[in-house]
Amino acid sequence: HNMLHAPVEGVPARGRGWHWRKPGALAAIPPPEISMGRCQPPLCCSQSPQGSVDCPNLEFEYGDADSHGAELGELYSYTEEPELSSNRRCFEEDFHAQVQGRRWLELDGARQKAYVMRLLDGLEVVNRDKRLRVARAILYLAQGVFGDCDNEGDVLHWSRHNCFLLYQLGTFTAFLELLNMEIDNSQACSSALRKPAISLADSTELRVLLSVMYLMVESIRVEQDTDPPEWKSCRETFRMELSFPVHTEEPFALLLFTMVTKFCSGHAPHFPMRKVLLLLWKVLLFTLGGFEALQELKVRKREELGLPPLPEDSIQVMRSMRAASPPTCSIELGEQQQQKRGGHRSRRPLVKQDSLDMYNERDPFKNEEGGVDEEENDDVDSGLEGELDLMERDAVLAAMPAQRLPIERVSFPKGLPWAPKVRQKDIEHFLEASRNKFIGFTLGQDTETLIGLPRPIHESVKTLKQHKYVSISDIQIRNEEELEKCPMSLGEEEVQETPCEVLYRAMLYNLPQYMIALLKILLAAAPTSKAKTDSINILADVLPEEMPITVLQSMKLGIDVNRHKEIIVKSISASLLLLLKHFKLNHIYQFEYVSQHLVFANCIPLILKFFNQNIMSYITAKNSISVLDYPHCTVCDLPELTAESLEAGDNNQFCWRNLFSCINLLRILNKLTKWKHSRTMMLVVFKSAPILKRALKVKQAMMQLYILKLLKIQTKYLGRQWRKSNMKTMSAIYQKVRHRMNDDWAYGNDIDARPWDFQAEECTLRANIEAFNSRRYDKPQDSEFAPVDNCLQSVLGQRLELPKDFHYSYELWLEREVFSQPIRWEELLHYQ
């Protein structure tokens, strides 16, 4: 078997009375070793000598990608910095030989086109070194001819200008052919396999080709108001070319997926994975569309299906939400509790409950204890008592005269941010329970007949129907059931050829391997992963040929390696999220197919392992050297680097890419577990609650929202004691997460919380997915439902298209296929 097909017996059975086993599933990674014992208290953002915690609000705006300059800068490692001057030298030597006394910026459009065409002719030469020099000259053009520019803005401007020019002259197609040649270069693969240590030098040609292609995709993808009309038409043409291949049978993204799996299988360890993954992410973002385009597509699709419009724009709602204060650190709370135990505990006056609620409403996480979860400490009574003491203290403050309270400390919520939703299934369950109680029998899925039910039940059903939400997925599942029942009468399904549909059809048969490969690389790049001998080496395109010999060089390489891993996590998390969201909109079973293979490959414990660290330190990490970032390093004089300047890092409040990655991974985890009780139980079994609670310390509204969603779906399984100990978290869930009417998430009395055959749930889903894939994509040429011609005269009279050279080998074909084959007349008896 291939290395990617390592069999696994599924996630280990843990917990009490619940087992998750998937025999014969594919596993990308072993279940990450998440600590099941006492979790270490996380470090706070900053802590004063008095013990107060300061976690500032993070001014972060989530989007498809970072700024244009930052995205281009992350393509290069700091180890590649000397190659920028090599690219410039290759261009200037050739350019000055062809154009005397002129600069590139001074040439008119016609002369620029003529020079680029001459460069493209140079890519056809047989000599490998000459081809590389020409490719470097083209890369220098795509990088913005920084030798002629005075500032970063000019570099980015000319980079976009040159990328559009290169695309118009067919550069991308030429580089695609060269990339295919390099992928199939067996000599480079065997050379890399023989080396004990792989460095940058082993992937020089690939890095140059991928850099040019990335710069073209990213520069053309980004829209600006000042773009001329011909650039806009170029953008649409390029998008169509990448989405619907003309010269090849597969989209460009599939070639990149193939490179990823070839790298993970060990056949091509020299592939520069960071550049491949960044290019893959940007190609998916360009061809499928970003989050705002996805929202527009969703609105348009609901209109086509005749569904009511969405109750709100989720992107705008999340942008308007504000972060809540994080829980108090466990260390600080422990000191407070020790002081209380040491001193005399006086009785406090009782106050009205509504006063307590009014004060606590302003800050759902205020003074919530963080270290006495049920998973972390069996003796919860003391922690609960401590929390009640803190609540009583808040109540006393709330009961004080109004003039003594700071005005800004009490703020009343204007309303819940999300409109509540109700599924058809919820209405059916409610009516079934009501009919059983008041009438004694049920009417199946009938939600209209209310005879015999009390008036309040009528009002309840009316309210539920007012908030009823029918998703696109519900319609798709219903249509799929009808197609399975009546394949003849309903006929062929009309499948729209969208970029998403083309990509899924191309990925279908190797999709498990693609998901496994991405998760393997994500595991190797995770900051919590320990170096193991069997793990893949993702540092091939960052390690120099000569290892550092000074402390400064070692520090610089250490920062470069950490930055390299962060960029890989960012690109994989964004790519997986884009695939999940677009496949879900295109067809629910495409999304479920990808999700199920991610779950079988242990994606859920992998993400939990990623968050089982000091997330605040990860988000505020300073693994960057701003003076070495492109395009700054190309136009500014580099100051002398010292160990002190490297340690100080930049002045940014947080690292954009790390916060972006964390939100993406949380969104993926939500996608995998939503409405899936078996996967929700995996969150419980792997003790995700304390891990997620610690991540709430990051004061960013969107990140907190997805953490609270993950906590909400598992509260009914965590037990009554956990809910009592975490009332502030429960309050935050109520304030920030969408409500589902009749969802008994806070009390655990729902029927879905009872013991369940979780394996049967996944097996049923898998059977539905296989039926969908088989019906839509495994169509044989001669279907069993096609009419059969039984007339001998008609069959023999049909004209068959024969190849042009058939008459040359006709006699040989007769001898081999007719005369030399014995006729078994007795076999005719079997068909009578």
JOTA-V317218 format. One record per residue. N is the residue number from 1. SS is DSSP state (~ for helix, > for strand, _ for the rest). PHI is phi in radians with two decimals (* if undefined). OMEGA is omega in degrees with one decimal (999 if undefined). Layout:
n = [N;N]
ss = [SS;SS]
phi = [PHI;PHI]
omega = [OMEGA;OMEGA]
This chain:
n = [1;2;3;4;5;6;7;8;9;10;11;12;13;14;15;16;17;18;19;20;21;22;23;24;25;26;27;28;29;30;31;32;33;34;35;36;37;38;39;40;41;42;43;44;45;46;47;48;49;50;51;52;53;54;55;56;57;58;59;60;61;62;63;64;65;66;67;68;69;70;71;72;73;74;75;76;77;78;79;80;81;82;83;84;85;86;87;88;89;90;91;92;93;94;95;96;97;98;99;100;101;102;103;104;105;106;107;108;109;110;111;112;113;114;115;116;117;118;119;120;121;122;123;124;125;126;127;128;129;130;131;132;133;134;135;136;137;138;139;140;141;142;143;144;145;146;147;148;149;150;151;152;153;154;155;156;157;158;159;160;161;162;163;164;165;166;167;168;169;170;171;172;173;174;175;176;177;178;179;180;181;182;183;184;185;186;187;188;189;190;191;192;193;194;195;196;197;198;199;200;201;202;203;204;205;206;207;208;209;210;211;212;213;214;215;216;217;218;219;220;221;222;223;224;225;226;227;228;229;230;231;232;233;234;235;236;237;238;239;240;241;242;243;244;245;246;247;248;249;250;251;252;253;254;255;256;257;258;259;260;261;262;263;264;265;266;267;268;269;270;271;272;273;274;275;276;277;278;279;280;281;282;283;284;285;286;287;288;289;290;291;292;293;294;295;296;297;298;299;300;301;302;303;304;305;306;307;308;309;310;311;312;313;314;315;316;317;318;319;320;321;322;323;324;325;326;327;328;329;330;331;332;333;334;335;336;337;338;339;340;341;342;343;344;345;346;347;348;349;350;351;352;353;354;355;356;357;358;359;360;361;362;363;364;365;366;367;368;369;370;371;372;373;374;375;376;377;378;379;380;381;382;383;384;385;386;387;388;389;390;391;392;393;394;395;396;397;398;399;400;401;402;403;404;405;406;407;408;409;410;411;412;413;414;415;416;417;418;419;420;421;422;423;424;425;426;427;428;429;430;431;432;433;434;435;436;437;438;439;440;441;442;443;444;445;446;447;448;449;450;451;452;453;454;455;456;457;458;459;460;461;462;463;464;465;466;467;468;469;470;471;472;473;474;475;476;477;478;479;480;481;482;483;484;485;486;487;488;489;490;491;492;493;494;495;496;497;498;499;500;501;502;503;504;505;506;507;508;509;510;511;512;513;514;515;516;517;518;519;520;521;522;523;524;525;526;527;528;529;530;531;532;533;534;535;536;537;538;539;540;541;542;543;544;545;546;547;548;549;550;551;552;553;554;555;556;557;558;559;560;561;562;563;564;565;566;567;568;569;570;571;572;573;574;575;576;577;578;579;580;581;582;583;584;585;586;587;588;589;590;591;592;593;594;595;596;597;598;599;600;601;602;603;604;605;606;607;608;609;610;611;612;613;614;615;616;617;618;619;620;621;622;623;624;625;626;627;628;629;630;631;632;633;634;635;636;637;638;639;640;641;642;643;644;645;646;647;648;649;650;651;652;653;654;655;656;657;658;659;660;661;662;663;664;665;666;667;668;669;670;671;672;673;674;675;676;677;678;679;680;681;682;683;684;685;686;687;688;689;690;691;692;693;694;695;696;697;698;699;700;701;702;703;704;705;706;707;708;709;710;711;712;713;714;715;716;717;718;719;720;721;722;723;724;725;726;727;728;729;730;731;732;733;734;735;736;737;738;739;740;741;742;743;744;745;746;747;748;749;750;751;752;753;754;755;756;757;758;759;760;761;762;763;764;765;766;767;768;769;770;771;772;773;774;775;776;777;778;779;780;781;782;783;784;785;786;787;788;789;790;791;792;793;794;795;796;797;798;799;800;801;802;803;804;805;806;807;808;809;810;811;812;813;814;815;816;817;818;819;820;821;822;823;824;825;826;827;828;829;830;831;832]
ss = [_;_;~;~;~;_;>;>;_;_;_;_;_;_;_;_;_;_;_;_;_;_;_;_;>;>;_;_;_;_;_;_;_;_;_;_;_;_;_;_;_;_;_;_;_;_;>;_;_;_;_;_;>;_;_;_;_;_;_;_;_;_;_;_;_;_;_;~;~;~;~;~;~;_;_;_;_;~;~;~;~;~;~;~;~;~;~;~;~;~;~;~;~;~;~;~;~;~;_;_;_;_;_;~;~;~;_;_;~;~;~;~;~;~;~;~;~;~;~;~;~;~;_;_;_;_;_;~;~;~;~;~;~;~;~;~;~;~;~;~;~;~;_;_;_;~;~;~;_;_;_;~;~;~;~;~;~;~;~;~;~;~;~;~;~;~;~;~;_;_;~;~;~;~;~;~;~;~;~;~;~;~;~;_;_;~;~;~;~;~;~;~;~;~;_;_;_;_;_;~;~;~;~;~;~;~;~;~;~;~;~;~;~;~;~;~;~;~;~;~;~;_;_;_;_;_;_;_;~;~;~;~;~;~;~;~;~;~;~;~;~;~;~;_;_;_;_;_;_;_;_;~;~;~;~;~;~;~;~;~;~;~;~;~;_;_;_;_;_;_;_;_;~;~;~;~;~;~;~;~;~;~;~;~;~;~;~;~;_;_;~;~;~;~;~;~;~;~;~;~;~;~;~;~;_;_;_;_;_;_;_;_;_;~;~;~;~;~;~;~;_;_;_;_;_;_;_;_;_;~;~;~;~;~;~;~;~;~;~;~;~;~;_;_;_;_;_;_;_;_;_;_;~;~;~;~;~;~;~;~;~;_;_;_;_;_;_;_;_;_;_;_;_;_;_;_;_;_;_;_;~;~;~;~;~;~;~;~;~;~;~;~;~;~;~;~;~;~;~;_;_;~;~;~;_;_;~;~;~;_;_;_;_;_;_;_;_;_;_;_;>;>;_;~;~;~;~;~;~;~;~;~;~;~;~;~;~;~;_;_;_;_;_;_;_;_;_;_;_;_;_;_;_;_;~;~;~;~;~;~;~;~;~;~;~;~;_;>;_;_;_;~;~;~;~;~;~;~;~;~;~;~;~;~;~;_;~;~;~;~;_;_;_;_;_;_;_;_;~;~;~;~;~;~;~;~;~;~;~;~;~;~;~;~;~;~;~;~;~;~;~;~;~;~;~;_;_;_;_;_;_;_;_;_;_;_;_;_;_;_;_;_;_;_;_;_;_;_;_;_;~;~;~;~;~;~;~;~;~;~;~;~;~;~;~;~;~;~;~;~;~;~;~;~;~;~;~;~;~;~;~;~;~;~;~;~;_;~;~;~;~;~;~;~;~;~;~;~;~;~;_;_;~;~;~;~;~;~;~;~;~;_;_;_;~;~;~;~;~;_;_;_;_;_;_;~;~;~;_;_;_;~;~;~;~;_;_;_;_;_;_;_;~;~;~;~;~;~;_;_;_;_;_;_;_;~;~;~;~;~;~;~;~;~;~;~;~;~;~;~;~;~;~;_;_;_;~;~;~;~;~;~;~;~;~;_;_;~;~;~;~;~;~;~;~;_;_;_;_;_;~;~;~;~;~;~;~;~;~;~;~;~;~;~;~;~;~;~;_;~;~;~;~;~;~;_;~;~;~;~;~;~;~;~;~;~;_;_;_;>;_;_;_;_;_;_;_;_;_;_;~;~;~;_;_;_;_;~;~;~;~;~;~;~;~;~;~;~;~;~;~;~;~;~;~;~;~;_;_;_;_;_;_;_;_;_;_;_;_;_;_;~;~;~;~;~;_;_;_;_;_;_;_;_;_;~;~;~;_;~;~;~;~;~;~;~;~;~;~;_;_;_;_;_;~;~;~;~;~;~;~;_]
phi = [*;-1.14;-1.07;-1.31;-1.81;-1.22;-1.26;-2.53;-1.68;1.59;-1.19;-1.02;-1.28;-2.39;1.54;-1.89;1.23;-2.36;-2.31;-2.08;-2.40;-2.27;-1.10;1.29;-1.34;-1.56;-2.13;-1.39;-2.48;-1.21;-0.99;-1.01;-1.43;-1.47;-1.10;-1.65;-1.68;-1.25;-1.40;-1.26;-1.15;-1.29;-1.35;-1.49;-1.07;-2.66;-2.33;-1.40;-1.01;-1.36;1.68;-1.36;-1.87;-2.17;-1.99;-1.23;-1.16;-1.67;-1.42;-2.10;-1.97;-1.26;-2.73;-1.14;-2.80;-1.33;-1.08;-1.03;-1.12;-1.13;-1.15;-1.23;-1.14;-1.29;-1.20;-1.84;-1.52;-1.16;-1.19;-1.45;-0.94;-1.06;-1.25;-1.07;-1.22;-1.12;-1.07;-1.11;-1.12;-1.08;-1.21;-1.18;-1.09;-1.33;-1.17;-1.23;-1.27;-1.69;-2.11;-1.50;1.18;-2.22;-1.81;-1.05;-1.16;-1.55;-1.36;-1.39;-1.05;-1.14;-1.24;-1.10;-1.10;-1.10;-1.20;-1.10;-1.08;-1.17;-1.13;-1.13;-1.10;-1.20;-1.29;-1.51;-1.21;-1.37;-1.11;-1.16;-1.16;-1.15;-1.07;-1.14;-1.14;-1.16;-1.10;-1.15;-1.11;-1.16;-1.10;-1.10;-1.11;-1.16;-1.41;1.76;0.65;-1.09;-1.16;-1.76;-1.81;-1.82;-2.56;-1.13;-1.06;-1.13;-1.07;-1.14;-1.10;-1.28;-1.11;-1.11;-1.02;-1.21;-1.15;-1.12;-1.10;-1.08;-1.14;-1.07;-1.70;1.49;-1.17;-1.09;-1.11;-1.11;-1.25;-1.13;-1.14;-1.12;-1.12;-1.08;-1.11;-1.21;-1.11;-1.52;-1.29;-1.20;-1.13;-1.15;-1.13;-1.16;-1.13;-1.19;-1.17;-1.39;-1.37;-1.25;-2.39;-1.72;-2.28;-1.01;-1.12;-1.35;-2.21;-1.04;-1.09;-1.09;-1.16;-1.14;-1.11;-1.16;-1.15;-1.08;-1.17;-1.12;-1.07;-1.19;-1.10;-1.22;-1.22;-1.33;-1.12;-1.27;-1.63;-2.31;-1.12;-1.55;-1.14;-1.22;-1.03;-1.17;-1.20;-1.13;-1.18;-1.07;-1.07;-1.16;-1.12;-1.12;-1.06;-1.14;-1.14;-1.33;-1.43;-2.05;-1.11;-1.81;-1.48;-2.10;-1.60;-2.39;-1.17;-1.09;-1.04;-1.17;-1.08;-1.21;-1.05;-1.11;-1.11;-1.12;-1.19;-1.13;-1.16;-1.23;-1.33;1.58;-1.42;-2.47;-1.22;-1.58;-1.07;-1.35;-1.16;-1.08;-1.17;-1.11;-1.23;-1.10;-1.14;-1.06;-1.05;-1.23;-1.17;-1.10;-1.12;-1.28;-1.42;-1.48;1.91;-1.47;-1.24;-1.24;-1.10;-1.14;-1.12;-1.10;-1.13;-1.16;-1.10;-1.14;-1.21;-1.13;-1.11;-1.10;-1.49;1.30;-1.59;-1.13;-1.15;-1.13;-1.13;-2.80;-1.55;-1.08;-1.12;-1.19;-1.08;-1.20;-1.20;-1.52;-1.28;-1.96;-1.30;-1.67;-1.21;-1.31;-1.12;-1.20;-1.11;-1.08;-1.12;-1.11;-1.13;-1.08;-1.13;-1.10;-1.19;-1.13;-1.10;-1.17;-1.16;-1.28;-1.63;-1.34;-1.71;-1.57;-1.30;-1.88;-1.19;-1.33;-2.24;-1.17;-1.11;-1.18;-1.15;-1.07;-1.12;-1.09;-1.28;-1.29;-1.10;-1.20;-2.57;-1.14;-1.80;-1.05;1.02;-1.29;-1.19;-1.99;-2.15;-2.16;-1.12;-1.04;-1.27;-1.69;-2.59;-1.23;-1.59;-1.53;-1.04;-1.14;-1.15;-1.10;-1.08;-1.11;-1.14;-1.09;-1.06;-1.12;-1.14;-1.12;-1.10;-1.09;-1.12;-1.09;-1.10;-1.15;-1.45;-1.21;-1.02;-1.12;-1.23;-1.56;-1.58;-1.07;-1.12;-1.29;-1.41;-1.94;-2.35;-1.66;-1.16;-1.31;2.81;-1.26;-1.27;-2.02;-1.31;-1.19;-2.18;-2.34;-1.55;-1.01;-1.09;-1.15;-1.11;-1.11;-1.12;-1.12;-1.18;-1.09;-1.15;-1.15;-1.16;-1.07;-1.34;-1.73;-1.95;1.78;-2.63;-2.05;-2.11;1.17;-1.63;-1.27;-1.97;-1.77;-1.34;-2.10;-1.13;1.55;-1.69;-1.12;-1.05;-1.03;-1.16;-1.03;-1.13;-1.12;-1.11;-1.08;-1.13;-1.06;-1.21;-1.12;-1.82;-1.14;-2.16;-1.83;-1.52;-1.09;-1.09;-1.06;-1.12;-1.13;-1.15;-1.11;-1.11;-1.16;-1.11;-1.18;-1.16;-1.21;-1.32;-2.21;-1.18;-1.37;-1.25;-1.44;1.27;-1.30;-1.44;-1.50;-1.80;-1.32;-1.44;-1.64;-0.96;-1.16;-1.13;-1.10;-1.14;-1.11;-1.09;-1.26;-1.45;-0.88;-1.35;-2.03;-1.05;-1.02;-1.15;-1.12;-1.15;-1.09;-1.11;-1.09;-1.22;-1.07;-1.20;-1.08;-1.12;-1.18;-1.60;-1.14;-1.16;-1.53;-1.36;-1.70;-1.14;-2.18;-1.18;-1.60;-1.40;-1.37;-1.64;-1.72;-1.77;-1.11;-1.79;-2.33;-1.40;-1.33;-1.14;-1.86;-1.23;-1.11;-2.05;-1.93;-1.12;-1.10;-1.11;-1.14;-1.11;-1.09;-1.18;-1.07;-1.09;-1.11;-1.15;-1.10;-1.10;-1.03;-1.16;-1.08;-1.18;-1.13;-1.07;-1.06;-1.21;-1.20;-1.10;-1.19;-1.15;-1.10;-1.13;-1.07;-1.07;-1.09;-1.21;-1.26;-1.15;-1.14;-1.27;-1.22;-2.84;-1.05;-1.32;-1.18;-1.09;-1.14;-1.14;-1.12;-1.07;-1.13;-1.27;-1.15;-1.16;-1.09;-1.58;1.14;-1.21;-1.11;-1.14;-1.13;-1.16;-1.11;-1.13;-1.05;-1.47;-1.46;-2.63;-1.36;-1.11;-1.09;-1.17;-1.17;-1.29;-1.72;-1.08;-2.02;-1.59;-2.68;-2.11;-1.06;-1.26;-1.72;-1.30;-1.33;-1.63;-1.02;-1.22;-1.52;-2.12;-1.99;-1.24;-1.39;-1.26;-1.29;-1.41;-2.22;-1.08;-1.17;-1.20;-1.21;-1.18;-1.16;1.21;-1.60;-1.76;-1.20;-1.20;-2.68;-1.66;-1.03;-1.18;-1.26;-1.17;-1.05;-1.12;-1.08;-1.13;-1.07;-1.15;-1.14;-1.17;-1.09;-1.08;-1.12;-1.08;-1.25;-1.81;-1.11;1.08;-2.06;-1.16;-1.13;-1.34;-1.08;-1.13;-1.12;-1.05;-1.22;-1.12;-1.49;0.93;-1.41;-1.01;-1.14;-1.13;-1.21;-1.10;-1.16;-1.23;-1.16;-1.16;-1.31;-1.50;-2.39;-1.07;-1.18;-1.14;-1.10;-1.06;-1.27;-1.17;-1.13;-1.07;-1.18;-1.27;-1.09;-1.21;-1.95;-1.07;-1.19;-1.67;-1.48;1.69;-1.15;-1.11;-1.10;-1.14;-1.15;-1.40;-2.28;-1.17;-1.19;-1.14;-1.06;-1.13;-1.14;-1.06;-1.07;-1.34;-1.96;-1.75;-1.08;-1.61;-1.97;-1.04;1.22;-1.51;-1.54;-1.20;-1.48;-2.10;1.32;-1.68;-1.19;-1.13;-1.23;-1.49;-1.36;-0.94;-2.49;-1.48;-1.19;-1.16;-1.12;-1.07;-1.19;-1.15;-1.10;-1.09;-1.15;-1.10;-1.13;-1.14;-1.14;-1.13;-1.12;-1.08;-1.17;-1.19;-1.53;-2.05;-1.80;-1.36;-1.27;-1.10;-1.90;-1.22;-1.19;-1.63;-1.28;-1.16;-1.88;-1.53;-1.68;-1.50;-1.10;-1.07;-1.17;-1.13;-1.23;-1.51;-1.23;-1.56;-1.89;-1.40;-1.74;-1.12;-1.10;-1.64;-1.15;-1.18;-1.21;-1.93;-1.10;-1.15;-1.11;-1.14;-1.06;-1.12;-1.36;-1.66;-2.03;-1.20;-1.44;-1.63;-1.18;-1.61;-1.74;-1.16;-1.17;-1.19;-1.10;-1.14;-1.25;-1.71;-1.48]
omega = [174.4;179.5;-178.7;-175.2;178.8;-179.1;179.6;176.1;176.1;179.4;-177.2;178.9;179.0;178.2;-174.6;171.6;-180.0;-176.3;176.1;179.1;176.9;-176.1;173.7;-179.4;177.5;-179.4;175.8;-171.7;169.1;177.7;-178.7;-174.5;177.0;-178.2;-179.4;-177.3;-177.5;179.1;178.6;178.3;-178.3;175.7;-179.4;-178.2;174.7;-173.6;179.1;179.9;-179.7;177.4;179.6;-176.3;179.2;176.2;-172.9;173.3;-179.0;179.6;-175.1;176.2;-177.8;178.4;179.8;-177.3;177.5;178.1;-175.3;-179.8;179.6;179.9;176.9;-178.7;-178.3;177.1;-173.3;170.2;179.2;177.7;-178.8;-174.3;179.1;-178.4;176.4;178.4;176.2;177.7;-179.8;-179.1;179.7;179.9;-173.1;177.4;-179.4;-174.8;-177.6;174.9;-177.5;-177.0;-174.4;170.2;179.3;173.9;-178.4;-177.4;-177.5;-178.0;173.8;-175.1;-177.3;-179.0;175.5;178.8;-178.9;-179.6;179.0;178.2;177.7;176.0;-179.0;175.1;179.7;177.4;-177.6;-176.4;-177.3;-175.9;-175.3;-178.6;178.5;177.3;-179.1;179.4;178.2;179.2;177.4;178.4;177.5;177.8;178.3;175.8;-179.6;178.5;172.0;-179.9;-172.3;178.8;179.8;-175.6;-177.7;-177.3;-176.3;179.4;178.1;-179.9;-179.4;178.8;-177.7;174.7;177.9;-179.0;-177.4;179.9;176.2;178.4;179.7;180.0;-178.8;-177.8;173.5;-177.8;-176.1;179.5;179.0;-180.0;176.6;176.8;177.5;179.0;176.7;177.6;-178.8;178.2;-178.8;-178.3;-177.3;-179.3;178.9;179.4;-178.5;178.1;179.8;-179.3;-178.1;-175.6;176.4;180.0;-177.9;-177.9;180.0;-174.4;-177.5;-175.9;-174.4;-176.9;-179.6;-178.2;178.1;-179.2;-178.2;179.3;178.7;-178.3;178.6;-179.3;178.8;-178.9;-175.8;-178.5;-179.5;-178.8;-174.6;179.3;175.3;-177.0;-175.6;-178.7;176.3;-177.4;-179.0;175.7;179.4;177.0;175.8;-178.5;-179.8;178.1;-179.9;178.3;178.8;-179.7;179.1;-176.2;-176.8;-174.5;179.4;-174.8;179.6;-178.0;-175.4;177.3;-175.8;-179.7;-179.1;176.4;179.1;174.6;178.7;177.1;-179.5;-178.9;178.0;177.8;-176.9;178.6;178.8;-178.9;-178.7;-175.9;-177.7;-179.8;178.2;-169.1;-178.0;-179.9;178.1;-177.0;176.3;178.9;177.6;179.6;-176.8;176.0;176.6;180.0;-178.0;-174.2;-177.7;-178.2;-179.7;-173.0;178.3;175.6;178.3;178.5;177.6;178.8;178.8;178.4;-179.9;-179.2;177.3;177.1;179.9;-179.1;179.4;179.4;177.7;-179.0;179.4;-178.7;178.3;174.9;-173.3;-179.5;-179.3;179.5;-178.4;178.2;-178.9;-179.5;179.1;-178.8;174.7;178.8;-178.7;175.6;175.5;-178.8;-179.1;-177.0;-178.9;-179.4;178.9;178.2;179.5;-178.2;178.5;178.8;-179.9;-179.0;-177.8;-176.5;178.9;-178.4;-179.4;178.4;-179.5;-179.5;176.0;178.4;179.1;-176.7;-176.7;175.7;178.0;-179.2;-178.9;-177.4;-177.7;-177.2;-174.4;-172.5;-169.9;-178.5;-171.8;174.3;177.1;-179.1;-174.9;-173.7;-177.2;174.5;-179.7;-179.0;-171.8;-174.8;-178.5;-179.1;-173.4;-172.3;-178.1;178.5;178.8;179.2;178.5;179.1;179.2;176.9;179.9;178.5;178.1;178.2;176.7;-178.9;178.4;178.0;-178.9;-178.1;-179.7;178.2;-173.1;-175.3;-178.8;178.7;173.6;-174.0;-174.2;-175.5;-179.0;177.3;-178.0;178.1;-178.4;-179.1;179.7;-174.1;-173.7;172.2;-179.5;179.8;177.3;175.9;174.3;179.7;179.7;178.4;179.7;179.3;-179.9;179.9;178.4;179.0;-179.5;-179.9;177.3;-175.7;-171.6;-175.9;179.9;174.6;-177.1;180.0;176.7;-175.7;179.2;179.4;-178.0;-175.8;-178.8;-178.0;177.5;-179.1;-178.4;-178.4;178.3;177.8;176.2;179.8;179.7;179.9;178.2;179.0;179.1;-178.1;176.9;-178.2;-179.7;-179.6;176.2;-177.9;175.5;179.7;179.0;178.7;-179.1;179.1;179.4;178.0;180.0;177.7;179.1;178.7;177.6;-178.1;-172.5;-178.0;-177.1;-173.9;-179.2;176.6;-177.3;176.1;177.3;-178.7;-179.3;-177.6;175.8;175.3;179.8;-180.0;178.9;-179.4;-179.0;179.5;179.1;-177.1;-162.9;-168.5;176.1;-175.5;177.1;179.2;179.2;-179.3;179.5;-179.1;179.2;-179.9;175.9;-180.0;177.6;177.6;-179.3;-177.5;-177.6;-178.1;-179.4;-177.7;176.0;-179.2;178.4;-175.9;-176.7;179.8;-177.4;-178.9;-178.4;-175.9;-176.1;-177.3;174.7;-178.4;178.6;178.0;179.5;-178.2;-175.6;-179.2;179.2;178.8;-179.3;178.5;178.9;178.2;179.8;179.2;177.9;176.4;-178.6;180.0;178.7;177.7;178.6;179.0;179.4;-179.5;177.7;178.1;179.4;-175.8;-179.4;-178.6;179.4;-180.0;-179.5;-179.7;177.8;179.6;-178.2;-176.1;-178.8;177.8;179.6;178.8;-178.5;171.5;-173.7;-177.7;171.2;176.2;-178.4;179.1;177.6;-177.9;-176.2;178.2;173.4;179.5;179.5;179.7;174.4;177.7;-176.9;176.9;177.7;179.4;177.4;177.1;178.1;-177.8;179.5;-179.9;174.5;-173.6;179.9;177.9;179.9;-176.8;179.7;-179.1;-178.7;179.0;176.7;176.6;-168.9;-178.0;179.3;-178.6;171.3;3.6;-176.1;-174.0;-176.1;-174.8;-178.3;175.1;-176.5;176.0;178.9;-179.1;175.6;179.4;-179.6;-179.2;177.6;179.0;-178.0;179.3;-179.5;-177.0;-178.3;-179.0;-178.7;177.8;-174.1;-173.3;-179.2;176.4;175.5;179.5;-179.1;179.5;178.7;-178.7;176.5;178.5;176.6;179.6;175.5;179.5;-176.5;-170.9;-175.4;-179.5;177.9;-175.1;-179.8;-179.1;173.3;177.3;174.9;175.7;-179.7;-176.5;179.4;174.0;-177.6;-173.4;178.5;178.5;-178.5;180.0;178.5;179.5;177.1;179.1;178.1;-175.2;174.3;-167.5;-175.5;178.7;178.5;-179.5;-177.7;173.9;-179.8;175.7;179.8;177.3;-177.1;-174.4;-178.4;-178.1;-177.8;179.0;-172.7;176.9;-176.1;-177.0;179.3;-178.3;177.5;-177.0;-174.2;-176.2;179.0;175.5;177.1;178.6;178.8;177.0;-179.4;-175.1;-167.0;-174.5;-179.5;179.1;172.1;-179.2;-177.2;175.6;-174.4;-173.4;-173.6;-174.8;175.7;179.1;-177.1;179.4;-179.2;-179.4;-179.5;178.8;-168.6;174.1;-172.5;-179.4;177.9;178.7;179.0;-180.0;177.2;178.4;-179.4;178.2;177.8;179.3;-179.2;177.5;178.4;-179.5;-179.4;-177.8;-173.2;-169.4;-179.5;-177.7;175.8;-179.8;178.5;-178.2;179.1;178.2;-179.1;178.8;-177.1;177.6;-177.5;-176.8;-177.8;-179.1;-178.7;-179.1;-179.0;-178.8;179.9;178.6;179.7;177.1;179.9;176.8;-173.9;-177.0;-175.4;-175.9;177.2;-176.7;-175.5;-178.5;178.2;178.9;177.9;-178.2;-174.9;-171.1;-174.9;-172.0;-176.7;-179.2;178.6;179.0;-179.0;-176.6;-176.8;179.9;177.2;-178.7;-177.8;-176.2;179.8;999]
